[in-house]
Amino acid sequence: MSETTVVAAQQVATRRGPGWGVFRFVAGRILGLLATLFVASLVVFGALYAAPGDPITFLTHGRTMSADAIAALRLEYHLDDPVWLQYLRWLAGVLHGDFGRSIIYNQPVSTLIGARAPATALLVVMAAVIVLVVGLLLGAFAGLKPGWLSRSTMVAATAAMAVPTFVAAVVFIIVFAVDLGWFPVFGAGDPGGDAVYHSVLPAVSLALASVAFVARMTQAAIRSELSSDHVQTAISRGLPRRFVVGRHVIRNAAMPVLTAAGLTIAGLIAGSVVVEQVFQLGGLGQFLVSSVQQKDFPVVQAICLVYVATFIVLNTLIDLAYTLLDPRVPLGKKDS
């Protein structure tokens, strides 16, 4: 490359300014997001054909039907078309918000999902708030105040991480709902404050292991920053500990902790399936389990796609936030 070409390229980059690098980075991440969603849609749609047997078996639930009835079903669901054409037809409907009709309920899948999504959203949001507030506070306390109390806190956190979500849910039901009577046992409650009240125990059950994980991550990050050279130098120069902790320790430890916490919160989406089934909340997770049992594949495909898309979008947003907020990560050169 000639010197003139290099100079011209540098001038173009200078005219575009630093915002051009940010735009290219964000555009690249969005393209990656769209490609991942496309692959996820292929997997979700192909799961019907990966299952043993003919799809018509699931549509008839194994009942014996006449040849004309089976032919009508194949025509209604376009099963005689090539698989790629069926996928394109399904994908076009998804892009327009049409997930097809439920085999069991004979209603639009989007309507059924929309009626159950608020319960799942409330559960995940409440669990995420618990994870962030309690996990960060416990981890910061254990990291900044070493001693027997912080060690006991981390031991309890380690034990909590080993408790499966469904076990924690059953224990909470027995103790706080049945024995003490503080919370309802089952159901999502009426919209509003009653729904929040009904979601307390499910949210705590869902967040328990994640709180312990975030607390340990926070403690480790703060301890690492406290032992770093620049923090020790600041302390040796006589700077107030509160200033050093707030200016150097917390700020430097915040980015990796918040990234891990964000990924953990995204993982709550999958865990909500178990919690909803235990507490009978009537959300998407419970609906997914019942649809799998009833072999209502349009509903199963739609809920799986919604879950996967939500998880991928959250991961992409966390990746963008980490890279854009942390100046130590060069744009487009190093992933978080």
C-alpha positions in Angstrom: 0.0 0.0 0.0 1.4 3.4 -1.0 2.0 6.2 1.4 -0.6 8.3 -0.3 -3.2 5.6 0.2 -2.4 5.3 3.9 -2.6 9.1 4.4 -6.0 9.2 2.6 -7.3 6.4 4.8 -6.1 8.2 7.9 -7.8 11.4 6.8 -11.1 9.5 6.2 -10.9 7.9 9.6 -10.2 11.3 11.2 -13.2 13.0 9.4 -15.5 10.2 10.6 -14.4 10.7 14.2 -14.5 8.3 17.2 -18.2 7.7 16.8 -17.5 5.8 13.6 -15.7 3.0 15.6 -18.6 2.8 18.0 -21.1 2.6 15.1 -19.1 -0.2 13.4 -18.8 -2.1 16.7 -22.5 -1.9 17.4 -23.5 -2.7 13.9 -21.2 -5.8 14.0 -22.8 -7.0 17.2 -26.3 -6.5 15.8 -25.4 -8.5 12.7 -24.1 -11.2 15.0 -27.3 -11.1 17.0 -29.4 -11.5 13.8 -27.3 -14.4 12.6 -27.6 -16.1 16.0 -31.3 -15.7 16.0 -31.5 -17.1 12.5 -29.6 -20.2 13.6 -31.8 -20.5 16.7 -34.9 -20.4 14.5 -33.6 -23.2 12.4 -32.9 -25.3 15.5 -36.3 -24.6 17.1 -38.2 -25.4 13.8 -36.1 -28.5 13.1 -36.8 -29.9 16.6 -40.2 -31.1 15.3 -38.6 -33.2 12.6 -35.8 -34.4 14.9 -38.3 -36.0 17.2 -39.0 -39.7 16.5 -42.0 -40.4 14.3 -43.9 -38.5 11.7 -45.2 -35.0 12.7 -48.7 -36.2 11.8 -48.4 -38.6 14.8 -48.1 -35.7 17.1 -51.0 -33.9 15.5 -53.3 -36.9 15.9 -51.9 -37.8 19.4 -51.6 -41.4 18.1 -55.4 -41.8 17.4 -56.4 -43.8 14.4 -57.9 -41.5 11.7 -59.2 -42.0 8.2 -57.0 -41.4 5.2 -59.1 -38.3 4.2 -58.7 -36.8 7.7 -55.0 -37.4 7.6 -54.8 -35.8 4.2 -56.7 -32.8 5.4 -54.3 -32.4 8.3 -51.3 -32.6 6.0 -52.9 -30.0 3.8 -53.8 -27.7 6.7 -50.3 -27.8 8.2 -48.5 -27.9 4.8 -46.7 -31.1 5.7 -46.5 -32.3 2.1 -44.4 -29.2 1.2 -40.6 -29.4 1.3 -39.1 -28.7 4.7 -37.3 -25.6 3.5 -40.6 -24.2 2.3 -42.4 -25.0 5.5 -39.6 -23.2 7.4 -39.8 -20.1 5.3 -43.6 -20.0 5.7 -43.2 -20.4 9.5 -40.4 -17.8 9.7 -42.4 -15.3 7.7 -45.3 -15.7 10.1 -43.0 -15.3 13.1 -41.6 -12.0 11.7 -45.2 -10.8 11.5 -46.0 -12.0 15.1 -47.9 -15.0 13.9 -46.8 -18.3 15.5 -49.6 -20.3 14.1 -52.6 -21.9 15.9 -52.5 -24.1 18.9 -53.4 -27.7 18.2 -55.0 -28.2 21.7 -56.7 -24.8 22.2 -57.4 -23.9 18.5 -56.4 -20.3 19.2 -53.6 -18.1 17.9 -50.4 -19.0 19.7 -49.4 -15.3 20.1 -52.7 -14.7 22.0 -52.0 -17.7 24.4 -48.4 -16.5 25.0 -49.4 -12.9 25.5 -51.8 -13.9 28.3 -49.1 -15.8 30.2 -46.0 -13.7 29.5 -46.7 -11.1 32.3 -46.4 -13.8 35.1 -43.0 -15.0 33.7 -41.8 -11.4 33.2 -42.7 -10.4 36.8 -41.0 -13.5 38.2 -37.8 -12.9 36.3 -37.7 -9.2 37.1 -38.2 -9.8 40.8 -35.6 -12.5 40.9 -33.2 -10.2 39.0 -33.7 -7.4 41.5 -33.0 -9.8 44.4 -29.9 -11.1 42.7 -28.4 -7.7 42.1 -29.3 -6.1 45.4 -28.6 -8.9 47.8 -25.8 -10.5 45.9 -23.8 -7.3 45.4 -24.4 -6.1 49.0 -23.3 -9.5 50.5 -20.3 -9.7 48.2 -19.2 -6.1 48.9 -19.5 -6.7 52.7 -17.5 -9.9 52.6 -14.9 -8.3 50.4 -14.4 -5.1 52.3 -14.9 -6.5 55.9 -12.8 -9.6 56.2 -13.4 -11.6 59.4 -15.5 -14.4 60.8 -18.8 -12.9 59.7 -17.7 -12.5 56.1 -16.3 -16.0 56.1 -19.6 -17.3 57.5 -21.5 -15.4 54.8 -19.4 -17.0 52.0 -19.8 -20.4 53.5 -23.6 -19.9 53.5 -23.4 -18.6 49.9 -21.4 -21.7 48.8 -24.0 -24.0 50.5 -26.8 -22.0 48.8 -25.2 -22.5 45.3 -25.4 -26.3 45.8 -29.2 -26.3 46.5 -31.2 -27.1 43.3 -33.9 -24.6 42.5 -36.8 -27.1 42.8 -35.5 -28.2 46.3 -35.4 -24.6 47.5 -38.9 -24.0 46.1 -40.3 -27.0 48.0 -38.6 -26.0 51.2 -39.9 -22.5 51.0 -43.4 -23.7 50.4 -43.3 -26.0 53.4 -41.7 -23.4 55.8 -43.2 -20.1 54.7 -46.4 -21.0 53.0 -47.7 -24.1 54.9 -46.1 -23.9 58.4 -46.0 -20.1 58.9 -48.7 -19.1 56.4 -46.9 -15.9 55.4 -47.3 -16.5 51.6 -49.7 -18.3 49.3 -48.8 -21.8 48.2 -49.8 -21.8 44.6 -51.1 -19.4 41.9 -50.1 -16.1 40.4 -52.8 -13.9 42.1 -54.6 -10.9 40.6 -52.8 -8.3 38.6 -51.1 -5.6 40.6 -49.9 -5.9 44.2 -51.5 -9.3 44.7 -49.4 -10.7 41.8 -46.2 -9.3 43.4 -47.2 -10.9 46.8 -47.8 -14.3 45.1 -44.4 -14.0 43.3 -42.2 -13.4 46.4 -41.5 -17.1 47.2 -41.0 -18.1 43.6 -38.7 -15.2 43.0 -36.6 -16.0 46.1 -36.4 -19.6 45.1 -35.3 -18.7 41.6 -32.7 -16.2 42.8 -31.2 -18.1 45.6 -28.3 -19.9 43.8 -27.7 -16.8 41.6 -27.4 -14.5 44.7 -24.8 -16.8 46.1 -22.8 -16.8 42.8 -22.9 -13.1 42.4 -21.9 -12.6 46.1 -18.8 -14.8 45.6 -17.9 -13.1 42.4 -18.2 -9.7 44.0 -16.1 -10.7 47.0 -13.4 -12.2 44.7 -13.3 -9.1 42.5 -13.0 -6.7 45.5 -10.3 -8.8 47.2 -8.4 -8.8 43.9 -8.6 -5.0 43.6 -7.6 -4.5 47.2 -4.4 -6.4 46.7 -3.5 -4.7 43.5 -0.4 -2.5 43.3 -2.1 0.8 42.5 -4.5 0.4 45.5 -1.7 -0.5 47.8 0.3 2.5 46.6 -2.7 4.8 47.2 -3.1 3.5 50.7 0.6 3.8 51.5 0.5 7.4 50.4 -2.0 8.1 53.1 -5.2 8.5 51.0 -8.4 7.9 53.0 -9.6 4.3 52.7 -13.1 5.4 51.8 -11.7 7.4 48.9 -9.5 4.5 47.7 -12.4 2.0 47.9 -14.9 4.2 46.1 -12.5 5.6 43.5 -10.4 2.5 42.6 -11.7 -0.7 44.2 -15.4 -0.5 43.5 -15.1 1.1 40.1 -12.6 -1.4 38.8 -14.4 -4.4 40.3 -17.8 -3.3 39.1 -17.4 -4.1 35.4 -16.6 -7.8 35.6 -19.1 -8.3 38.4 -21.9 -6.6 36.6 -21.1 -8.6 33.4 -21.3 -11.9 35.3 -24.4 -10.7 37.1 -26.0 -9.9 33.8 -25.3 -13.3 32.3 -26.6 -14.9 35.5 -29.8 -12.9 35.3 -30.2 -14.0 31.6 -29.9 -17.6 32.9 -32.9 -17.0 35.2 -35.1 -17.3 32.1 -34.4 -21.0 31.9 -34.8 -21.6 35.6 -38.2 -20.0 35.7 -39.6 -23.1 33.9 -39.0 -25.2 37.1 -40.2 -22.6 39.5 -43.4 -21.9 37.6 -44.2 -25.6 37.5 -43.7 -25.9 41.3 -45.7 -22.9 42.2 -48.3 -23.2 39.4 -47.9 -19.6 38.4 -49.5 -20.1 35.0 -46.6 -18.4 33.1 -44.8 -19.4 29.9 -42.6 -22.0 31.7 -45.6 -24.0 33.0 -47.3 -23.5 29.7 -44.3 -24.9 27.9 -44.2 -28.0 30.1 -47.9 -28.7 29.6 -47.6 -28.1 25.8 -44.7 -30.6 25.6 -46.8 -33.2 27.4 -49.8 -32.5 25.1 -47.5 -32.4 22.0 -48.8 -29.0 21.1 -45.8 -28.3 18.9 -46.8 -24.8 17.6 -46.8 -23.6 21.2 -43.6 -25.4 22.0 -41.8 -23.9 19.0 -43.1 -20.4 19.9 -42.1 -20.4 23.5 -38.7 -21.9 22.9 -38.0 -19.3 20.2 -39.1 -16.5 22.7 -36.9 -17.9 25.4 -33.9 -18.3 23.1 -34.4 -14.9 21.5 -34.7 -13.2 24.9 -31.5 -14.9 26.2 -29.5 -14.0 23.1 -30.7 -10.3 23.1 -29.8 -10.0 26.8 -26.4 -11.4 26.2 -25.8 -9.1 23.3 -26.8 -6.0 25.4 -24.6 -7.1 28.2 -21.7 -7.5 25.8 -22.3 -4.1 24.3 -22.6 -2.4 27.7 -19.4 -4.0 29.0 -17.3 -3.1 25.9 -18.7 0.4 25.5 -18.5 1.3 29.2 -15.0 -0.2 29.9 -12.3 1.9 28.1 -9.8 -0.8 28.7 -11.5 -3.0 26.1 -10.6 -1.9 22.5 -13.7 -1.8 20.2 -13.7 -4.6 17.8 -10.4 -6.0 19.0 -11.3 -7.9 22.2 -14.5 -9.5 23.3 -15.7 -9.2 26.8 
